[in-house]
Amino acid sequence: MTTERLFDNISIKPGLIVFDLDCTLWPFDCDIYDSQVFHKNGDMIYDENNYPLNILQDSNNILKSIKQEKDVLLACASRTPSVETARQLVYLNGWDKLFDHMEIYPNSKIVHFQTLQRKTKIPYNKMIFFDDLQWNIKEVKSLGVHSHHVPNGVHTGAFRKALKEYERFWSCI
């Protein structure tokens, strides 16, 4: 599915879409690479041992698709203790140009979302969140955020399903 098609036939869109990083946009916990310096060759990122670090297959298209949408902000919220490692990977993937906000620090997801809400002024119930960890989903859902558990990381099908559920929720109000 191309980037411009992810929002096809979606008339009610969220104000903010937020992704966890580890095992949600890339298939690993970045703390296993703590203190490493990565390098890029073409489109690939490599660790210090020249091992390629892949992102999940649909991550780039999903993020680029969101960025193309008018009035939809994009953010990441990661509680990783490996802040510099996560930031380095975000920058090497070029996602720093896509994310409107980045909350990357070891703390509760509640704190991340309180900060995002304060910065964006977007109500919690107009946000969508994706994470591979159920306890983060439960925590963020308690704020009223539309939260989606993606145990194998985000993919186009899960993303479209979340958009449709969000639209269905708001069309009933």
N, C-alpha and C positions, 0 to 999 in steps of 0.2 A: 504494500500500500504506500503510495507516495505521500509526502508530507502534507500537501494541500488537501488531501482527502480525509484526514483524520477527523476534521470538524464538519465534514459534509452532513447535511440534514440535522445539525445540532443548532437549535435556535436560542436556547437558554444556556449561556456559558458561565462558568465560575469566574470570579474576579482574580483568584490566585490558585495556582496549581503548584503543589510542593512535593518534592521527592526526597526520600532518604537516599544515601549514596551506596553504602556497602550492601552488596547482595540485592540491590534494587536497580541501580543503573549500571553497576559493574558486578561481576560474579565472584567477588572475594571481599574479605574484610581487609581494609587497607592497613590495619595495624600489623599485619604479617610482613609488611614492607617498611615498617617504621625506620626512619633515619636513612633510607636509601635515596640516592639521587637517580632519577629516571632520565632517559634520553628518548628523543623521538627521531625516527627515520621514516620519512614519508608520512603516511597516516598512522603508523604503528608506534606504540610506546613500549619501551623495554626497561626492565629493571637492571641493576648493576651487573647481573650475570647474563645479560642479553636475552633474558626470557621475555617473550611478548606478553603484555598485559592487555587482554581484550576487554572491551566493554560488552554489555549485553546487546544482542543483535539489533533491537529496535530502538535503543536509547537515543541515538543521534536524531533519527527521524522524528521521534516523539517530541524531543526538546525543540528541534527546529520548527516543527509544526505549531507548537504552542507559541513560540516567539513570533510567528507570523500573524497570530490572531490579535485583532484589535481589542483593546480593553481587557486582555487576559495577562496577568503578571505570572512570572515563573520564579520559583525559589527552590533551594535545597535546604534541608535541615538534617544535620548529622551530629550524633552525640559521640562520635569517635574520639578516643583519647589521642589519636595520631593526626592532629589538626594540620600540621605542615605537609604531611604525606597526602592527606585528602585534598588540600588546596593545590598542591603540585599536580596531582592527577586531574583535577578540575581544569586547571590552566592548560595543561598539555593537551587535553581533549578539546580545548577551545570553548568550554562551557561557561567560562567567566564572561564571555560576550553574550551568552544566552540568558543566564540567570540575572534577574533583576535584584534578587536578594540572596545572600548566602549566610546561613547560620550554621557554622561548623565549629563546635566546641563541646566538650564533655559536660552535659547537663541534661536535665529532663526535657523531653519533647514539649512539655507544657511551657517551659521557659522559652524554647525556640518559637513556639506559636504565639506566645504573648508578645514577644519582640516583633515578629512579623506583623501581627495585628496592629501594634502600636505604630510601626513604620509605614504600613500600607493603608491603614484606616479601613481595611476590608473586614466585614464581619466574619466571624468563624464559620457561619453557616453558608458563606459564599466561597468557601475554600474546599479544594479536593487535595487529599494527601495519599501518597503511596509508600508502603514500607513492607519489608519482608518479615518483620518481627511482630507477632500478634500483640505483645504487651505494649508496643508503641502505638499500634492501631487503637487499642482499647483506651489508652491514656489520652490520645488526641481526640478520639471520638467523644470523650466526656466534655470537651469544650464545645461540641456542636459541629465540628469539622466533618465533612463527608470523607471517611477514611476507608481505604481499600488495602486489604492484605494481599500481597503478591509474593508468596513464599518462594517462587523461583525467579523473582525479579519481574520488572515491568515488561510487558510486551504489548503490541498493538491491540490485540483482542481485549486484554484487561483494561487498557486505556479507553478504548471505545465504549466498553461496557460501563465504566465509571462515568463517562460523559453522558451516556443515555440514562443512567440511574439518576444522576444529578438533574438532568432536564425533566425527567418524569416527576421527581420530588417537587421541583419548583412549579411545574405546570398544574399540580394539584392544589396549590395554595391560592 
